[in-house]
Amino acid sequence: MGPDLSPLKAIVGEGAYVEDPALLDRYLIEWRGLYHGRSPLVLKPASTAEVSAIMACCTAQGIAVVPQGGNSGLVGGAIPWSSDSQLQVVLSAERLNRIREIDAANGTMTAEAGCILAGLQQAAAEAGLLFPLSLAAEGSCQLGGNISTNAGGINVLRYGNTRDLILGLEVVLPDGRVLPMLRGLRKDNTGYDLKQLFIGAEGTLGFITAASCRLYPQPTSLATAFVAVDSVDAAVALYSAARRDLGGELQACELLGELALDFALAYQPALRHPLPAAGSWFVLLEAASSRLGADMDEELGRFLSQAMEQGLLADAVLATSGAQRSQFWELRHCISAAQKQAGASIKHDISLPLSKLAEFVAKVSDWLVSQVPGCRPVTFGHLGDGNLHFNVSQPADADPEDFLGRWEFLSRYVHGQAVGLGGSFSAEHGIGTLKAAELAHWRDPVELALMQAIKRTVDPAGIMNPGKLFSAPVLK
Ligand SMILES: Cc1cc2nc3c(=O)[nH]c(=O)nc-3n(C[C@H](O)[C@H](O)[C@H](O)COP(=O)(O)OP(=O)(O)OC[C@H]3O[C@@H](n4cnc5c(N)ncnc54)[C@H](O)[C@@H]3O)c2cc1C
């Protein structure tokens, strides 16, 4: 006899689970449509106690649990793979959506895992504070997913990755026990910092139910510029100068290659090219301050004039209104969606030392075109973090399936070049299913063995998100 799902349904109650095949798709298909998973049941608990009861019940029956947030992840991490030998249920955080507390004096916000990121930003702003995590999927991704992927985004330069924004966590272990680590402290040296294990664990160790997040002063002055440069090297030189001259108030430095910008403009015809006559690479620079009397338009404008005189840029335009600033950002944010319209693409989310970015882009683009004539390497990303989304679109007339069939071969080379230059094959999106084989290939065996030992200790029954991070089961 197979596992019994009725106790799980009883825990959440009528209306808080999905089993109708017609309604399951939204939980089973990932954002890019690369994976179409299988599961008979999605559970939507509304409290930590319900999550705890579900986990205990799943452990007792050997049912696997696939945590899911906004399902905006790009590596298939939230997609279940039920098979005859292993039943997997989706544990959705969407009803765990309360902000439990904003403590303005402490500069913290305690929120449940299913809160949508944009809602958290808004709640912090209404309290006069800033929750600085920001990424293009912020209208749908959730805090628990952000934490589980250690999401990066556009403000890492100034505020760090999600890991740097999390002070405490509440986590339910696979056996149902609750780890009450929801402390909002900046200092707390009391042995191993266990919450760090769950940040970036992609749901393979436990289910995050809530987090205590760091808040910052809301900037009172903000300036955004769109800059044209002639090469990746020039973009890196511009960034170095901006970091020197604008200091900690430089909060975003994004790179857009010409093709990425062309895709964005074709996808959003209402948007205008900010600098149609200049450059082949573009940089989106943003500086912000909460200093008394700060005028970032003036400061960023002065920096750009000097950079122009020094030959560090080809041309630049400073946003003169909120609407223009939004248009600059929309060009950057819509690239992933725009690329979807241009057929199949093979994605790489890599990071490199800044000094190696130009060498990487030139060498790897040439190699890709030599292997697949007509393919279109689309380069964009978080320049200041050395993080490129180096996504190769199919040749315009190619068969998408044929092109995607070369994913493994092409990616192994791309990742090898990144690793060879001192970089990483996985910068901010995580491993999920997509890069499990790459993790096994590129990560040091001693590091891998330790990761697997941690997995076995925290999840001895192996019920948490099987097949993610590690392609093979890691039970002894
Ligand atoms: C257009 C677009 C732009 C993006 N830009 C960026 C970017 O700039 N930077 C960046 O880092 N990412 C980016 N992403 C990727 C994605 O948005 C992030 O990885 C995000 O953090 C995922 O959040 P989610 O709630 O959608 O998680 P999901 O996709 O639902 O899940 C992601 C992983 O977290 C696990 N998980 C989810 N919730 C929990 C929980 N409560 N407890 C335990 N495990 C859990 C899942 O099992 C899965 O392994 C982008 C995605 C899109 C579509």
The ligand as an ORCA input file, in Angstrom:
! r2SCAN-3c Opt
* xyz 0 1
  C      12.940     37.641    -14.024
  C      13.741     37.029    -12.896
  C      14.809     37.742    -12.367
  C      15.568     37.205    -11.325
  N      16.594     37.945    -10.813
  C      17.321     37.444     -9.794
  C      18.395     38.215     -9.218
  O      18.684     39.335     -9.639
  N      19.064     37.664     -8.198
  C      18.790     36.422     -7.700
  O      19.442     35.975     -6.764
  N      17.793     35.676     -8.233
  C      17.054     36.150     -9.255
  N      16.042     35.400     -9.781
  C      15.793     34.029     -9.281
  C      14.720     33.922     -8.185
  O      13.817     34.997     -8.227
  C      15.376     33.856     -6.817
  O      16.120     32.672     -6.726
  C      14.384     33.905     -5.645
  O      15.121     34.072     -4.447
  C      13.514     32.659     -5.527
  O      12.450     32.914     -4.631
  P      11.079     32.081     -4.727
  O      10.228     32.465     -3.570
  O      10.470     32.235     -6.054
  O      11.617     30.608     -4.496
  P      11.237     29.255     -5.248
  O      11.580     29.346     -6.682
  O       9.855     28.858     -4.921
  O      12.251     28.248     -4.518
  C      13.630     28.391     -4.651
  C      14.330     27.369     -3.744
  O      14.072     27.674     -2.381
  C      13.418     26.579     -1.717
  N      12.431     27.169     -0.804
  C      11.440     28.044     -1.129
  N      10.777     28.412     -0.021
  C      11.339     27.747      1.021
  C      11.098     27.691      2.431
  N      10.137     28.410      2.996
  N      11.880     26.884      3.192
  C      12.863     26.149      2.639
  N      13.143     26.155      1.321
  C      12.401     26.957      0.521
  C      12.822     25.750     -2.845
  O      12.698     24.391     -2.483
  C      13.840     25.950     -3.959
  O      14.921     25.069     -3.803
  C      15.261     35.912    -10.823
  C      14.184     35.207    -11.349
  C      13.425     35.745    -12.373
  C      12.258     34.969    -12.891
*
